[in-house]
């Protein structure tokens, strides 16, 4: 996989709060969903790959076991949803609802 967020991968990502990181991941997941709904598989795939890249950057910095466990499960279910048979039966709304909370919290955090 080609690193698309070179500046973030170089260290800027670690300076963001966990909530901000998850909000950014959610933005890419939302883009992947929107492009898939528009039947643009190429752009959907690119957005999904960016989401995975950011998720992997977050996973590499997490030291708390419970957070790591959740992030790894999120990654597993995302990959299943976008690339495989969706055995976990997730849907667009589930993903949008999950990440919405992080986006909302990040917005609140930035206004304080």
Beta strands, then each sheet from edge to edge (+ up, - down):
end
